[in-house]
């Protein structure tokens, strides 16, 4: 069998560094890996591909290209590479940082980061990243703009409520609040328009809204943050939302109550919390589920967390199974 390689890339605003790890070479130190920097230009990408080829790396021999999530920079870099070296895996920077520490590497340079990413790819084989469609990407950007405008509007409302002594300040704040509310409505209209224009998005949103307690705004959050729910397994989705119970037990002296792991997905958890409170009142199935948990000794907030988790899995189920929600039978939603 021919050799297989992982390529690690440290992307920045300027030049990027790349390192190559051989999957059959056994234990490798980062200093043993071939590494080089390249300009972030079309000529630089050509030089990068040529350098990789000199080291035996091409589309047939590459296992994957691994880089950290750095917002638009990592996305632009991946699109600029244009599949010339096979699949690209964009990972959480916390994972590569933890891997670097586990290897006992104290240095922190661009070259080290590129080599660590190559070693991380070799050790964990992360799945290739699936990018959003143009419609789903636009919906995500619109939703985040809406959240930013909402935060600014609420901050200005609080400043106005504090009662500034300056009449000019009060008038200016009132105008800003009015303008921001108008902008928020315009963004929401555009979000609805994007959903309406894309058949799959439209059907997904419609099915999500058939679930008791889940409304239009929650559908926005779910479709914006997770884009296509068909890409995730149940446990993956729960983990991304930070909704699995985290245990802290050590020896005989440390035995804390289970708590939600949290982490990423704060906007999703916030939306699902409100949905869970509503579902407990209006959905007999969810109400009974929460009551049964409390009867078994769970605390009220633990029961709410479980309802949030069940709601998320129900949302995934109606999308994956392409069916509306039925309170008597919700596929894939076992406790």
C-alpha positions in Angstrom: 0.0 0.0 0.0 1.3 3.5 -0.9 2.2 6.0 1.8 -0.4 8.3 3.3 0.2 11.7 4.6 -1.6 14.4 6.7 -0.8 18.0 6.0 -1.1 20.5 8.8 -1.6 24.2 7.8 -1.3 27.2 10.1 -3.4 30.0 8.4 -2.9 33.7 9.2 -3.4 37.0 7.6 0.0 36.9 6.0 2.0 33.8 4.9 0.9 30.4 6.0 3.0 27.5 7.3 2.5 23.8 6.3 3.9 20.6 7.8 3.7 17.0 6.6 3.3 13.9 8.7 3.7 10.3 7.4 0.9 8.0 8.7 3.2 5.0 8.6 6.3 6.5 10.2 5.3 5.6 13.8 6.0 8.2 16.5 7.3 11.4 15.0 8.6 14.6 16.7 7.5 17.9 15.2 11.1 18.7 14.5 11.3 15.7 12.2 8.5 16.9 9.9 9.2 18.8 6.7 7.7 22.3 7.0 7.8 25.5 5.0 6.0 28.8 4.7 4.2 30.1 1.6 2.7 33.4 0.6 -1.1 33.6 0.8 -1.4 34.3 -3.0 -2.2 32.2 -6.1 1.5 31.9 -6.7 2.0 30.8 -3.1 -0.6 28.1 -3.4 1.0 26.8 -6.6 4.3 26.7 -4.7 2.6 24.9 -1.8 1.2 22.2 -4.0 4.5 21.8 -5.8 6.4 21.5 -2.5 3.9 18.9 -1.2 4.4 16.9 -4.4 8.2 16.9 -3.9 7.5 15.3 -0.5 5.3 12.6 -2.0 1.9 14.3 -1.2 -0.7 14.6 -3.9 -4.5 13.9 -4.2 -3.9 10.1 -4.2 -1.6 10.0 -1.2 -3.0 12.6 1.0 -5.2 11.4 3.9 -6.3 15.0 4.6 -5.4 18.6 5.2 -5.9 19.8 8.8 -6.2 23.5 9.9 -7.8 25.4 12.7 -11.1 27.2 12.5 -10.2 30.9 12.2 -13.5 32.3 10.9 -13.4 33.5 7.3 -9.7 33.1 6.9 -9.9 29.3 7.1 -12.9 29.2 4.8 -11.2 31.5 2.2 -8.0 29.5 2.4 -9.8 26.2 1.8 -11.7 27.6 -1.2 -8.4 29.0 -2.6 -6.8 25.6 -2.4 -9.7 24.3 -4.4 -9.4 20.5 -3.6 -5.9 20.3 -5.1 -4.8 18.3 -2.1 -7.9 16.4 -1.3 -10.3 16.8 1.7 -9.8 19.6 4.3 -10.7 19.2 7.9 -11.3 22.5 9.9 -11.0 21.7 13.6 -11.7 23.4 16.9 -8.4 25.3 17.9 -8.9 24.0 21.5 -8.3 20.4 20.2 -4.9 21.2 18.5 -3.9 23.2 21.6 -4.6 20.3 23.9 -2.7 18.0 21.5 0.3 20.2 21.5 0.3 20.2 25.3 -0.1 16.4 25.4 3.1 16.1 23.3 5.0 18.3 25.8 5.7 21.0 23.2 6.5 24.3 24.8 7.3 26.3 21.7 4.5 28.3 20.1 5.4 29.4 16.6 3.6 29.2 13.2 5.9 26.3 12.2 5.2 24.4 15.4 1.5 24.9 15.0 1.5 23.6 11.4 3.5 20.5 12.4 1.2 19.9 15.5 -1.8 20.1 13.2 -0.2 17.5 10.9 0.4 15.2 13.9 -3.1 15.8 15.2 -4.6 14.8 11.8 -2.4 11.6 11.9 -3.5 10.8 15.4 -7.3 11.5 15.2 -8.1 11.5 11.5 -10.8 14.3 11.7 -13.7 14.1 9.3 -13.6 16.4 6.2 -15.5 19.7 6.8 -18.7 20.1 4.9 -19.4 23.7 3.9 -22.8 25.4 4.0 -24.6 26.0 0.8 -24.8 29.7 -0.3 -28.4 30.0 1.0 -27.5 28.5 4.4 -24.4 30.6 4.7 -26.5 33.8 4.0 -29.0 32.7 6.6 -26.2 32.2 9.1 -24.8 35.7 8.4 -28.2 37.3 8.6 -29.0 35.7 11.9 -25.7 36.8 13.5 -26.3 40.3 12.2 -29.7 40.2 13.8 -28.2 39.1 17.1 -25.6 41.9 16.9 -28.3 44.5 16.2 -30.5 43.1 19.1 -27.6 43.4 21.5 -26.9 47.0 20.5 -30.6 47.9 20.7 -30.9 46.4 24.2 -27.8 48.2 25.4 -29.2 51.5 24.1 -32.6 50.9 25.7 -30.8 50.3 29.0 -28.8 53.5 28.6 -32.1 55.4 27.9 -33.8 53.7 30.9 -31.0 54.9 33.2 -32.2 58.4 32.5 -29.4 60.5 31.0 -29.6 64.2 32.1 -28.7 65.4 28.6 -31.7 66.0 26.4 -29.5 65.6 23.3 -28.3 62.2 24.5 -31.9 61.0 25.2 -33.0 62.1 21.8 -30.0 60.5 20.1 -30.6 57.2 21.9 -34.3 57.2 21.0 -33.4 57.7 17.3 -30.8 55.0 17.4 -33.2 52.5 19.1 -35.9 53.3 16.5 -33.4 52.8 13.6 -32.0 49.6 15.1 -35.5 48.1 15.5 -36.3 49.0 11.9 -33.0 47.3 10.8 -33.8 44.2 12.8 -37.2 43.9 11.1 -35.6 44.3 7.7 -33.0 41.5 8.5 -35.8 39.2 9.7 -37.7 39.8 6.5 -34.6 38.9 4.5 -34.1 35.7 6.6 -37.7 34.7 5.8 -37.1 35.5 2.1 -33.9 33.3 2.1 -35.8 30.4 3.7 -38.7 30.8 1.3 -36.4 30.8 -1.8 -34.6 27.5 -0.9 -37.0 24.5 -1.0 -35.1 22.3 1.4 -34.7 25.2 3.9 -38.4 26.0 3.6 -39.4 22.4 4.3 -37.0 22.1 7.2 -38.3 25.3 8.8 -41.9 24.3 8.3 -41.4 20.9 9.9 -39.5 22.4 12.8 -42.3 24.8 13.6 -44.8 21.9 13.8 -43.2 20.9 17.2 -45.2 22.2 20.2 -43.2 25.0 21.9 -40.9 25.6 18.9 -41.5 28.7 16.8 -40.1 30.7 13.9 -37.2 32.3 15.9 -36.0 28.9 17.2 -36.1 27.6 13.6 -33.8 30.5 12.6 -31.3 29.6 15.4 -31.2 25.9 14.6 -30.9 26.3 10.8 -28.3 29.1 11.2 -26.1 27.4 13.7 -26.3 23.8 12.5 -27.3 24.4 8.9 -28.2 20.9 7.6 -29.2 18.6 10.5 -28.9 15.6 8.3 -25.1 15.8 8.6 -25.2 15.0 12.3 -25.7 11.9 14.3 -27.8 12.2 17.5 -24.8 12.3 19.9 -22.9 14.7 17.7 -25.7 17.2 17.7 -26.2 17.0 21.5 -22.5 17.5 22.0 -22.3 20.5 19.6 -25.2 22.1 21.5 -23.5 21.4 24.9 -26.6 19.6 26.1 -25.2 16.4 27.5 -24.8 16.0 31.3 -21.3 16.5 32.5 -20.2 14.5 35.6 -17.5 15.6 38.0 -16.5 12.6 40.3 -13.1 12.0 41.7 -12.3 9.6 44.6 -14.5 9.9 47.6 -14.3 13.7 48.2 -15.4 15.1 44.9 -19.0 14.2 43.8 -20.7 17.2 42.2 -24.2 17.2 40.7 -24.3 16.6 37.0 -24.5 19.8 34.9 -24.8 20.6 31.3 -21.5 20.6 29.6 -22.3 23.8 27.7 -19.3 25.1 25.6 -20.4 26.1 22.1 -24.0 26.4 21.1 -25.0 29.1 23.6 -27.6 30.6 21.3 -29.1 27.2 20.7 -29.3 26.5 24.4 -30.9 29.9 25.0 -33.6 29.3 22.4 -34.2 25.7 23.5 -34.6 26.7 27.1 -37.5 29.0 26.3 -39.0 26.2 24.0 -38.6 23.7 26.8 -40.5 25.9 29.3 -43.3 26.3 26.7 -43.4 22.6 25.8 -43.8 21.6 29.4 -47.0 23.6 29.5 -48.5 22.9 26.1 -47.2 19.5 25.0 -48.6 16.6 27.1 -45.8 14.3 26.0 -43.0 16.7 27.1 -44.9 17.5 30.3 -45.2 13.9 31.3 -41.5 13.3 30.4 -40.4 16.1 32.7 -42.8 15.0 35.5 -41.5 11.4 35.3 -37.9 12.6 35.6 -38.7 14.7 38.7 -40.6 11.8 40.2 -37.3 9.7 39.8 -35.4 12.3 41.9 -34.2 14.7 39.2 -34.0 18.4 40.1 -36.3 20.8 38.2 -33.3 22.2 36.2 -32.1 18.7 35.3 -35.6 18.0 34.0 -35.5 21.2 31.9 -32.1 20.2 30.5 -33.5 16.8 29.5 -36.5 18.4 27.8 -34.2 20.7 25.9 -32.1 17.7 24.7 -35.3 15.8 23.7 -36.6 18.9 21.8 -33.3 19.1 19.9 -33.4 15.4 19.0 -37.1 15.8 18.0 -36.1 18.7 15.7 -33.5 16.6 14.1 -35.9 13.7 13.8 -38.6 15.6 11.9 -36.0 17.0 9.5 -34.2 13.7 8.9 -37.4 11.7 8.6 -39.1 14.4 6.5 -42.2 14.3 8.5 -44.2 16.7 10.7 -44.2 16.4 14.4 -46.7 13.9 15.9 -47.1 14.2 19.7 -48.0 10.6 19.9 -45.0 9.4 17.9 -41.8 11.3 17.5 -39.2 9.2 15.7 -35.7 9.1 17.1 -36.5 10.8 20.4 -36.1 8.2 23.0 -35.0 9.5 26.4 
